[in-house]
């Protein structure tokens, strides 16, 4: 086989295109690994889908939040604690935002459902509420920074069991 200028040019062009495609694929993969919280490299490699993951999940674990989870020590002076069915609802006495901001951890379906129930109840009472579902890191950062008007603190099963054991 004789290499001519046109054959060498085609070979260089094909090699360049393959290199560009590989680099673009690696860049897309690296971007998703770094910045997309829903992206899992293992799922990408094994081609697992969200439907497959939910089928394999036996039960949904509830996320439980208490005051100690957010290092809320002193800011509780500006809050009312309202006892609700699923725990304690912190309500800022002087709202920061209008509509009032209710951040929710979207990674926990059980917690999300409890917060939605509380938001519906508060809206029935005339409050204007904006639920802000976000992933756990953003949720924790918002709460720790005090950027919320409502916060649902839930009770653990162990706490409930301790109350029942007392005479």
N, C-alpha and C positions, 0 to 999 in steps of 0.2 A: 504494500500500500504506500503510495506516494503522497507525502504531505505537501499540499499546495497552499498558497496564501488564503484561498477561500476556505479550505478545510481547517486551517489553523484559526482563522477568524471565527468560524462557527464553533469550534471547540472552546475558544476563549469566551465567546458569548454564552454558551451553555454552562460553562463552569462559573462564570460570573452570575448568571441567573440563579443557579443552584445555591451559590454562596449567599446571595441576597435573601433568598427564601429561608434558608437555614438560620441566618442571623435574625431575620424578622420573627421567625417562630420562637427562637430563644429569647428575644427581647419581649415578646408578648407573654411567654411563660414566666419570665423573671418579673415582669410588671405585675401579673396576677398574683404570684407568690408573695410579693412584697406589699401590695396595696389593697387587694381585694380580700376582705375578711371571710367571704363565703367560699373562697377558692381553696381547694386542698390538692396539693401535688399528688398525693397518693390516689385520690379520686380521679385526677386527670389521667394518671398512668393506667389505673385499673378500669377506667371508663365507668366508674360508679356514678349513678345519677341520684338526684334528691329523692326520686320515687323509690329507687332501690334501697336507699338508706332508711327511709321511713318504714318500708316493709320489714326491714331487718331489726328495727328498733322495737324492743319488747314493751317498754313503758317510757313515758316522758317524765324525766326527773324535774321536780319543781325547784326553782331557784328561790332561796330564802334570803331576804335582806333585813338586816337590823341596823341600828344606829352605828354600831361599831364597824360595820362594813365600809362606811363612808367617812369615818373620822369626824362625825358631826358632834363636837363636844359642846361648844358654847352657843352656836347659832340657834339652838332650840328655844331661846328666849323669844324670838320673833315668830314662833309657830304655835298653833293650837294642835293638840293631839286629839284626834277623833277616833274613838273605838269603832271599828267596823267588823263585819263578819270574818274577813280574812286577816285581820291584824290591826294595825294602827295606821291611820291616814294623817300625815303631817300636812297642815294647811298654813301657808304663810299669812300672818295677820294683815300685813300690808303687801298686796300683790306687786310683784316686780313687772309683770307683763300683762297685757290685755290682748287677746284672751289669755287666761291663766295657763301657764305651761305645766304639763303633766308628762315628764319623761318616763319612758317605759322600756324595759329590757326586752327587745324583740326576740332574743335568742331563747327565751323561756316561754313556751306557749301557755303554760298554766298561769304564770305571773301576768302575762299579757291579757289573758282572759279575766283574771281578777281585777286588773286595772281598768279594763274596758267596762266591767260591771260598776266599778266605783265612779268612773267618768259619767256613765249613763245616769247614775243616781244623782250625781252633783248637777248635771245638766237639767234634770227634772226639778231640782231645787232652784234653778235660775242662774246657775254659774255658767259663764262662757269659758269653755275649756278647749285647749288644743293639746291632744295627745301627741307625743313625739316619740314614736317607736325608733329605737336605735340599737346598735350592737353594744355588747356589754362594756367594752372599753370606753366608748363615747358616753354611755349611760352613767358609768361610774365617775367619769370626769365631770359631767354636768352636775351631778349630785355633790361631789366633793367641792366643786367651785361655788355651790349655792345657787346655781342657775335654774331654779325650779320654784313653782308655787305650790305644787302638790307632790307628795311622795308616799307610796304605799310601802309600809314596813310589814313584812309577813311574819307569822309565828311558825316555829319549827314544831314537828311532831313531838320531839323530846320535851319541849317546853310545855306542850299540852299534857303530856304524860306526867310530868312533875306536878302539875296542878291537880290532876286527878288522884295522885298518890297521897296528897296531903289530907289529913283528917278534918 
